[in-house]
Amino acid sequence: MTLERNWAGTHTFAAPRIVNATSIDEVRALVAEAARTGTRVRALGTRHSFTDLADSEGTLITVLDIPADPVFDEAAGSVTIGAGTRYGIAAAWLAERGLAFHNMGSLPHISIGGAIATGTHGSGNDNGILSSAVSGLEYVDATGELVHVRRGDPGFDGLVVGLGAYGIVVRVTVDVQPAYRVRQDVYRDVPWDAVLADFEGVTGGAYSVSIFTNWLGDTVEQIWWKTRLAAGNDELPVVPESWLGVQRDSLAAGNLVETDPDNLTLQGGVPGDWWERLPHFRLESTPSNGDEIQTEYFIDRADGPAAITALRALGDRIAPLLLVTELRTAAPDKLWLSGAYHREMLAVHFTWRNLPEEVRAVLPAIEEALAPFGARPHWGKLNLLTAERIAEVVPRLADARDLFEELDPDGTFSNAHLERIGVRLPR
């Protein structure tokens, strides 16, 4: 049997059976079969998780080959689309119709269903994570029935960032808005002292801001500004030539995560359509470095300067293993398992070299440094937080677990990972 791995090759799936479903009815039949035989089943997306989160001792079902069949509801301002559709594909469809998502993650390669289920976020002080735009879900439940839920329904806020723990989401309804354009600019070697002195102002300097660092030295390697423009209007906004003591860089970023610069969307201040600028990487390119491990933690943005100071003290241990760290922000939301639940969020992301043992050895020090700030984990990325610690920092974890147990009492959609971190009860 050919070994199946995640896209970065850092996890080999143990599931004995993987089915590429081509219709919702096929998903329903597979889940009904699992229910009859008492076996387990899990949804598998674009394989962007770095742990066994999406694995199963039973059957893995992908919905990537189910037709996207996008439907725009003009009155509701939303589009309903197949959950297996990649964000970049959906974005291109929207753009052709003068529509847009409010935000996108750094990779347009990931599926909509997988991204929202794990709380993928994008960036921007005033931008909610990608899941915050979800207004409806269609999922196959533990009996094989198709269930429709909408924003405002009981428990809906617990289902959106749902980790595949209660069913297989096959279609998603997402809020959309009129298309817009985005300009990207880079500032290099910005002094840390200046960044930390006005952290809120720095992260709020543009529609979407990313701070890249290797944790060494007195300066930040790069800060990316993504400035929003009106649709059809390339009139340049006020983007300062000099900011925090450095000059704006007119060149592309280059050497981000040691990738080919042509893989990046950055175009040196030249405005472009939202879907070609908000992600960091081009849809037709290698996603990120492609040979890496990722870790990410979420804290309150107000704690950002103190947390960053604590991590800079570990720079000598972090840097040799690191490709890059990216700092991004998001607006608060009410989704139970979101990293931004009731919190103005700062995301501290590590893209590591593919050195599993060495990375695991440094994570305890990082997690200890972030512990005073109630750091929550990204569900799809490597961390060492215990179930007890996760329960302390994720306020609605028990409510989510109760909801999942009610919807799937036999644990059809559970797995060892969900039970290990306390999202599902042990069986």
RODO-2510 file (C-alpha; in nm, 4 decimals, decimal comma):
residues 427
     n   res          X          Y          Z
     1     m     0,0000     0,0000     0,0000
     2     t     0,1295     0,3486    -0,0874
     3     l     0,1960     0,5535     0,2236
     4     e    -0,0212     0,8652     0,2436
     5     r     0,1351     1,1751     0,3974
     6     n     0,0382     1,5310     0,4766
     7     w     0,1457     1,7886     0,2188
     8     a     0,4746     1,8658     0,3937
     9     g     0,5568     1,4973     0,4366
    10     t     0,5868     1,5275     0,8150
    11     h     0,2986     1,2959     0,9060
    12     t     0,2183     0,9536     0,7612
    13     f    -0,1474     0,8600     0,7936
    14     a    -0,2189     0,5364     0,9767
    15     a    -0,5728     0,4961     0,8425
    16     p    -0,6086     0,1674     0,6542
    17     r    -0,8524     0,3162     0,4039
    18     i    -0,8747     0,6511     0,2261
    19     v    -1,1686     0,7245    -0,0041
    20     n    -1,1836     1,0195    -0,2423
    21     a    -1,5572     1,0811    -0,2441
    22     t    -1,7036     1,2382    -0,5570
    23     s    -2,0530     1,3160    -0,4259
    24     i    -2,2346     1,3986    -0,1047
    25     d    -2,4380     1,0804    -0,1414
    26     e    -2,1150     0,8797    -0,1430
    27     v    -2,0087     1,0490     0,1818
    28     r    -2,3452     0,9667     0,3343
    29     a    -2,3162     0,6004     0,2329
    30     l    -1,9639     0,5718     0,3734
    31     v    -2,0636     0,7231     0,7069
    32     a    -2,3757     0,5061     0,7277
    33     e    -2,1560     0,2023     0,6647
    34     a    -1,9217     0,3075     0,9451
    35     a    -2,2182     0,3518     1,1803
    36     r    -2,3498     0,0039     1,0967
    37     t    -2,0125    -0,1648     1,1456
    38     g    -1,9073     0,0344     1,4507
    39     t    -1,5944     0,1694     1,2810
    40     r    -1,4601     0,5219     1,2801
    41     v    -1,4424     0,7750     0,9995
    42     r    -1,2805     1,1172     0,9586
    43     a    -1,2768     1,3943     0,7007
    44     l    -0,9456     1,4587     0,5268
    45     g    -0,8879     1,7905     0,3519
    46     t    -0,5831     1,9255     0,1727
    47     r    -0,3586     1,7623     0,4364
    48     h    -0,2243     2,0838     0,5801
    49     s    -0,2308     1,9668     0,9428
    50     f     0,1019     1,8757     1,1012
    51     t    -0,0225     1,6142     1,3477
    52     d    -0,2574     1,3151     1,3544
    53     l    -0,5583     1,5477     1,3921
    54     a    -0,7159     1,4261     1,0670
    55     d    -0,6087     1,0631     1,1023
    56     s    -0,8273     0,7664     1,1908
    57     e    -0,8081     0,3997     1,2793
    58     g    -1,0912     0,3563     1,0296
    59     t    -1,1730     0,5358     0,7037
    60     l    -1,0595     0,8772     0,5886
    61     i    -1,2937     1,0519     0,3456
    62     t    -1,1822     1,3410     0,1296
    63     v    -1,4385     1,5772    -0,0189
    64     l    -1,1914     1,7493    -0,2519
    65     d    -1,3345     1,5802    -0,5619
    66     i    -1,6953     1,6751    -0,4904
    67     p    -1,7926     1,9525    -0,7370
    68     a    -1,7678     2,3019    -0,5899
    69     d    -2,1092     2,4026    -0,7329
    70     p    -2,0922     2,7588    -0,5968
    71     v    -2,4249     2,9386    -0,5471
    72     f    -2,4373     3,3134    -0,4803
    73     d    -2,7253     3,4454    -0,2692
    74     e    -2,7386     3,8159    -0,3508
    75     a    -2,9979     3,8961    -0,0849
    76     a    -2,7950     3,7298     0,1909
    77     g    -2,4578     3,8467     0,0588
    78     s    -2,3169     3,4950     0,0780
    79     v    -2,1951     3,2089    -0,1360
    80     t    -2,2537     2,8396    -0,0667
    81     i    -1,9790     2,6150    -0,1999
    82     g    -1,8293     2,2683    -0,1652
    83     a    -1,6199     2,2353     0,1508
    84     g    -1,3375     2,0684    -0,0401
    85     t    -1,2901     2,3694    -0,2686
    86     r    -0,9533     2,5358    -0,2316
    87     y    -0,9677     2,8979    -0,1209
    88     g    -0,7787     3,0124    -0,4291
    89     i    -1,0277     2,8425    -0,6632
    90     a    -1,3253     2,9893    -0,4769
    91     a    -1,1607     3,3326    -0,4737
    92     a    -1,1114     3,3306    -0,8502
    93     w    -1,4798     3,2404    -0,8992
    94     l    -1,5848     3,5282    -0,6729
    95     a    -1,3506     3,7742    -0,8392
    96     e    -1,5019     3,7022    -1,1811
    97     r    -1,8348     3,8176    -1,0366
    98     g    -1,7052     4,1260    -0,8602
    99     l    -1,7130     3,9623    -0,5165
   100     a    -1,4593     3,8930    -0,2430
   101     f    -1,3848     3,7234     0,0863
   102     h    -1,3020     3,9606     0,3712
   103     n    -0,9658     3,7906     0,4224
   104     m    -0,7536     3,4944     0,3227
   105     g    -0,4846     3,2840     0,4838
   106     s    -0,1256     3,2877     0,3633
   107     l    -0,1851     2,9755     0,1519
   108     p    -0,4659     2,9757    -0,1094
   109     h    -0,4065     2,6026    -0,1566
   110     i    -0,6020     2,4941     0,1520
   111     s    -0,9631     2,3780     0,1429
   112     i    -1,2412     2,5948     0,2801
   113     g    -1,3743     2,3172     0,5013
   114     g    -1,0361     2,2305     0,6504
   115     a    -0,9386     2,5934     0,7067
   116     i    -1,2542     2,6885     0,8932
   117     a    -1,2588     2,3653     1,0956
   118     t    -0,9149     2,4405     1,2400
   119     g    -0,9483     2,8178     1,2868
   120     t    -0,7166     2,9428     1,0112
   121     h    -0,7050     3,3192     1,0368
   122     g    -0,5342     3,5511     0,7871
   123     s    -0,4441     3,8889     0,9358
   124     g    -0,5713     4,2338     1,0304
   125     n    -0,6626     4,3961     1,3617
   126     d    -1,0194     4,4484     1,2426
   127     n    -1,0523     4,1272     1,0392
   128     g    -1,2112     3,8190     1,1888
   129     i    -1,0536     3,4804     1,1249
   130     l    -1,1727     3,2995     0,8113
   131     s    -1,4267     3,0997     1,0134
   132     s    -1,5962     3,4182     1,1336
   133     a    -1,7444     3,4669     0,7849
   134     v    -1,9218     3,1301     0,7917
   135     s    -2,3003     3,1663     0,8093
   136     g    -2,4029     2,8102     0,7311
   137     l    -2,2824     2,4501     0,7248
   138     e    -2,4092     2,1322     0,5624
   139     y    -2,2630     1,8205     0,7196
   140     v    -2,3140     1,4460     0,7209
   141     d    -2,3959     1,3344     1,0737
   142     a    -2,3170     1,0101     1,2538
   143     t    -2,6178     0,8337     1,0994
   144     g    -2,5331     0,9353     0,7435
   145     e    -2,8002     1,2048     0,7274
   146     l    -2,7367     1,5470     0,5742
   147     v    -2,7854     1,8258     0,8287
   148     h    -2,8134     2,1993     0,7578
   149     v    -2,7266     2,4520     1,0307
   150     r    -2,7242     2,8296     1,0136
   151     r    -2,5776     3,1171     1,2125
   152     g    -2,8009     3,1716     1,5147
   153     d    -2,8987     2,8049     1,5499
   154     p    -2,8287     2,6504     1,8926
   155     g    -2,4698     2,5298     1,9075
   156     f    -2,3722     2,6837     1,5734
   157     d    -2,0836     2,8758     1,7299
   158     g    -1,9444     2,5454     1,8530
   159     l    -1,9654     2,3752     1,5135
   160     v    -1,7836     2,6163     1,2843
   161     v    -1,4350     2,5580     1,4249
   162     g    -1,5313     2,1962     1,4820
   163     l    -1,2151     1,9946     1,4036
   164     g    -1,4242     1,7392     1,2146
   165     a    -1,5271     1,6117     1,5574
   166     y    -1,9014     1,5781     1,4946
   167     g    -1,9456     1,5047     1,1230
   168     i    -1,8147     1,5598     0,7732
   169     v    -1,8819     1,9101     0,6424
   170     v    -1,9629     1,8948     0,2712
   171     r    -2,0840     2,2488     0,1922
   172     v    -2,0163     2,5851     0,3527
   173     t    -2,1990     2,9178     0,3302
   174     v    -1,9641     3,2151     0,3606
   175     d    -2,0335     3,5880     0,3782
   176     v    -1,8905     3,7799     0,0826
   177     q    -1,8570     4,1464    -0,0088
   178     p    -1,7851     4,3619    -0,3148
   179     a    -1,4431     4,3073    -0,4706
   180     y    -1,1547     4,5370    -0,3806
   181     r    -0,7882     4,5745    -0,4597
   182     v    -0,4801     4,5477    -0,2401
   183     r    -0,1348     4,6972    -0,2499
   184     q     0,1539     4,5319    -0,0668
   185     d     0,4592     4,7097     0,0698
   186     v     0,7590     4,5957     0,2711
   187     y     0,9597     4,7621     0,5463
   188     r     1,2819     4,5870     0,6433
   189     d     1,4983     4,5935     0,9550
   190     v     1,2503     4,7882     1,1648
   191     p     1,3857     4,8343     1,5201
   192     w     1,2164     4,6091     1,7741
   193     d     1,2065     4,8960     2,0220
   194     a     0,9922     5,0999     1,7810
   195     v     0,7621     4,8055     1,7086
   196     l     0,7026     4,7240     2,0747
   197     a     0,6577     5,0878     2,1752
   198     d     0,3483     5,1142     1,9513
   199     f     0,2503     4,7543     1,8884
   200     e    -0,1180     4,8306     1,8337
   201     g    -0,0293     5,1022     1,5854
   202     v     0,2124     4,8750     1,4007
   203     t    -0,0293     4,5839     1,3628
   204     g    -0,3081     4,8253     1,2698
   205     g    -0,1033     5,0208     1,0179
   206     a    -0,2752     4,8614     0,7184
   207     y    -0,5726     4,6397     0,6349
   208     s    -0,3519     4,3339     0,6903
   209     v    -0,0075     4,3374     0,8528
   210     s     0,2482     4,0579     0,8915
   211     i     0,5651     4,0828     1,0979
   212     f     0,8454     3,8381     1,0115
   213     t     1,1318     3,7657     1,2490
   214     n     1,4018     3,5101     1,3273
   215     w     1,4111     3,6292     1,6925
   216     l     1,7749     3,7416     1,6684
   217     g     1,9137     4,0934     1,6843
   218     d     1,7548     4,4296     1,7501
   219     t     1,5441     4,4561     1,4330
   220     v     1,2473     4,2838     1,2706
   221     e     1,3428     4,1233     0,9395
   222     q     1,0351     4,2334     0,7417
   223     i     0,6947     4,3926     0,7965
   224     w     0,4401     4,3473     0,5167
   225     w     0,1635     4,6030     0,4751
   226     k    -0,1397     4,5008     0,2707
   227     t    -0,3388     4,8175     0,2085
   228     r    -0,6986     4,7948     0,0860
   229     l    -0,8064     4,9990    -0,2167
   230     a    -1,1499     5,0493    -0,3684
   231     a    -1,2436     4,8218    -0,6579
   232     g    -1,1255     4,9641    -0,9883
   233     n    -0,9211     5,2339    -0,8128
   234     d    -0,5429     5,2096    -0,8222
   235     e    -0,4891     5,5536    -0,6769
   236     l    -0,2137     5,4992    -0,4273
   237     p    -0,3127     5,5352    -0,0621
   238     v    -0,0971     5,7081     0,1913
   239     v     0,1857     5,4579     0,2336
   240     p     0,4753     5,6358     0,4030
   241     e     0,8129     5,6282     0,2332
   242     s     0,9733     5,6347     0,5771
   243     w     0,8196     5,4565     0,8767
   244     l     0,9645     5,3856     1,2207
   245     g     1,3034     5,4986     1,0964
   246     v     1,3309     5,2808     0,7838
   247     q     1,2567     5,3375     0,4157
   248     r     0,9815     5,1547     0,2291
   249     d     1,1281     4,8748     0,0145
   250     s     1,0066     4,8760    -0,3449
   251     l     1,1309     4,5212    -0,4117
   252     a     0,9614     4,1876    -0,3559
   253     a     1,0351     4,0198    -0,0222
   254     g     1,2607     3,7379    -0,1410
   255     n     1,3888     3,4427     0,0594
   256     l     1,0771     3,4046     0,2749
   257     v     1,0951     3,0500     0,4216
   258     e     1,3787     2,9904     0,1727
   259     t     1,1364     2,9671    -0,1179
   260     d     1,1585     3,0917    -0,4750
   261     p     1,0546     3,4612    -0,4685
   262     d     0,8360     3,3886    -0,7710
   263     n     0,6146     3,1793    -0,5405
   264     l     0,5170     3,4936    -0,3486
   265     t     0,2306     3,7317    -0,4221
   266     l     0,4287     4,0371    -0,3169
   267     q     0,4737     4,2732    -0,6119
   268     g     0,6628     4,5719    -0,4713
   269     g     0,3732     4,8088    -0,4107
   270     v     0,1901     4,7365    -0,7388
   271     p    -0,1859     4,7131    -0,6668
   272     g    -0,3659     4,3925    -0,7593
   273     d    -0,6931     4,2107    -0,7070
   274     w    -0,7626     4,1117    -0,3457
   275     w    -0,7281     3,7377    -0,4124
   276     e    -0,3858     3,7847    -0,5724
   277     r    -0,2462     3,9935    -0,2856
   278     l    -0,3992     3,8850     0,0466
   279     p    -0,2365     3,5385     0,0437
   280     h     0,1418     3,5295     0,0724
   281     f     0,1871     3,2485    -0,1791
   282     r     0,0573     3,2037    -0,5327
   283     l    -0,1969     2,9268    -0,5920
   284     e     0,0079     2,7732    -0,8738
   285     s     0,3268     2,7650    -0,6640
   286     t     0,4681     2,5381    -0,3945
   287     p     0,2828     2,6179    -0,0727
   288     s     0,5254     2,7762     0,1728
   289     n     0,8589     2,5904     0,1834
   290     g     0,7011     2,2471     0,1379
   291     d     0,9463     2,0706     0,3711
   292     e     0,8691     2,2034     0,7154
   293     i     0,6921     2,1751     1,0489
   294     q     0,4547     2,4447     1,1731
   295     t     0,3586     2,5538     1,5240
   296     e     0,1317     2,8414     1,6259
   297     y    -0,0043     2,9931     1,9461
   298     f    -0,2704     3,2596     2,0051
   299     i    -0,2561     3,5214     2,2799
   300     d    -0,4288     3,8495     2,3588
   301     r    -0,2863     4,1281     2,1439
   302     a    -0,2460     4,3486     2,4519
   303     d     0,0075     4,0954     2,5801
   304     g     0,2014     4,1043     2,2548
   305     p     0,4995     4,3181     2,3636
   306     a     0,5551     4,1179     2,6836
   307     a     0,5202     3,7835     2,5047
   308     i     0,7537     3,8905     2,2246
   309     t     1,0115     4,0047     2,4802
   310     a     0,9935     3,6632     2,6482
   311     l     1,0437     3,4840     2,3175
   312     r     1,3309     3,7069     2,2090
   313     a     1,5163     3,5805     2,5151
   314     l     1,4995     3,2333     2,3540
   315     g     1,6248     3,3550     2,0183
   316     d     1,9526     3,1632     2,0283
   317     r     1,7617     2,8357     2,0761
   318     i     1,4849     2,9098     1,8263
   319     a     1,6763     3,0568     1,5324
   320     p     1,8871     2,7526     1,4303
   321     l     1,5690     2,5469     1,3811
   322     l     1,3590     2,8209     1,2251
   323     l     1,2697     2,9129     0,8702
   324     v     1,0668     3,2135     0,9868
   325     t     0,8235     3,3364     1,2522
   326     e     0,5226     3,5385     1,1426
   327     l     0,3183     3,7558     1,3780
   328     r    -0,0390     3,8325     1,2689
   329     t    -0,3567     3,9608     1,4328
   330     a    -0,7322     3,9081     1,4191
   331     a    -1,0490     4,0596     1,5623
   332     p    -1,2410     3,8895     1,8441
   333     d    -1,5206     3,6437     1,7654
   334     k    -1,7664     3,4173     1,9490
   335     l    -1,6732     3,0811     1,7969
   336     w    -1,6120     2,8423     2,0837
   337     l    -1,2878     2,6834     1,9633
   338     s    -1,1478     2,9867     1,7819
   339     g    -0,8110     3,1210     1,8894
   340     a    -0,9778     3,4635     1,8800
   341     y    -1,2718     3,3689     2,1028
   342     h    -1,3526     3,6871     2,2995
   343     r    -0,9954     3,8039     2,2466
   344     e    -0,8179     4,0561     2,0229
   345     m    -0,5806     3,7951     1,8923
   346     l    -0,2099     3,7902     1,8227
   347     a    -0,0944     3,4766     1,6392
   348     v     0,2672     3,3707     1,6943
   349     h     0,3548     3,1321     1,4137
   350     f     0,6734     2,9263     1,3737
   351     t     0,7683     2,7643     1,0435
   352     w     1,0385     2,5169     1,1403
   353     r     1,2927     2,3227     0,9453
   354     n     1,1916     1,9597     0,9163
   355     l     1,3796     1,8545     1,2304
   356     p     1,1121     1,6833     1,4430
   357     e     1,3236     1,5859     1,7440
   358     e     1,4959     1,9214     1,7717
   359     v     1,1697     2,1134     1,7327
   360     r     0,9999     1,9044     1,9999
   361     a     1,2937     1,9729     2,2301
   362     v     1,2528     2,3530     2,2083
   363     l     0,8706     2,3653     2,2276
   364     p     0,8551     2,3265     2,6095
   365     a     1,0625     2,6425     2,6532
   366     i     0,8413     2,8335     2,4090
   367     e     0,5230     2,7128     2,5753
   368     e     0,6610     2,8012     2,9189
   369     a     0,7436     3,1515     2,7962
   370     l     0,3900     3,1936     2,6600
   371     a     0,2115     3,0289     2,9536
   372     p     0,1580     3,3544     3,1500
   373     f    -0,0380     3,4862     2,8527
   374     g    -0,2858     3,1985     2,8275
   375     a    -0,1564     3,0835     2,4894
   376     r    -0,4047     2,8750     2,2908
   377     p    -0,2831     2,6284     2,0265
   378     h    -0,3583     2,6236     1,6554
   379     w    -0,5502     2,2963     1,6277
   380     g    -0,3773     2,1798     1,3114
   381     k    -0,0177     2,2546     1,4084
   382     l     0,2386     2,0864     1,6295
   383     n     0,2356     2,1697     1,9990
   384     l     0,2922     1,9864     2,3271
   385     l     0,0125     2,1369     2,5376
   386     t    -0,1657     1,8834     2,7564
   387     a    -0,5421     1,8344     2,7663
   388     e    -0,5443     1,9928     3,1115
   389     r    -0,3618     2,3027     2,9888
   390     i    -0,5802     2,3321     2,6801
   391     a    -0,8903     2,3167     2,9004
   392     e    -0,7510     2,6078     3,1044
   393     v    -0,6932     2,8362     2,8049
   394     v    -0,9921     2,7432     2,5841
   395     p    -1,2945     2,8637     2,7833
   396     r    -1,5631     2,6784     2,5860
   397     l    -1,3790     2,3494     2,5386
   398     a    -1,6104     2,1554     2,7698
   399     d    -1,9176     2,3009     2,5968
   400     a    -1,7801     2,1999     2,2576
   401     r    -1,7019     1,8500     2,3816
   402     d    -2,0533     1,8104     2,5229
   403     l    -2,1992     1,9235     2,1905
   404     f    -1,9863     1,6800     1,9911
   405     e    -2,0738     1,3942     2,2264
   406     e    -2,4440     1,4744     2,1907
   407     l    -2,4257     1,4772     1,8106
   408     d    -2,1988     1,1708     1,7864
   409     p    -2,2525     0,9594     2,0998
   410     d    -2,0730     0,6540     1,9609
   411     g    -1,7589     0,8433     1,8678
   412     t    -1,7816     0,7684     1,4964
   413     f    -1,5894     1,0893     1,4154
   414     s    -1,3535     1,0758     1,7121
   415     n    -0,9906     0,9701     1,7000
   416     a    -0,6910     0,9339     1,9291
   417     h    -0,5825     1,2949     1,8783
   418     l    -0,9186     1,4480     1,9728
   419     e    -0,9380     1,2264     2,2806
   420     r    -0,5795     1,3071     2,3791
   421     i    -0,6447     1,6835     2,3785
   422     g    -0,9859     1,6611     2,5475
   423     v    -1,2073     1,7590     2,2533
   424     r    -1,3765     1,4174     2,2600
   425     l    -1,4204     1,1733     2,5495
   426     p    -1,1849     0,8730     2,5634
   427     r    -1,3207     0,5416     2,4338
***
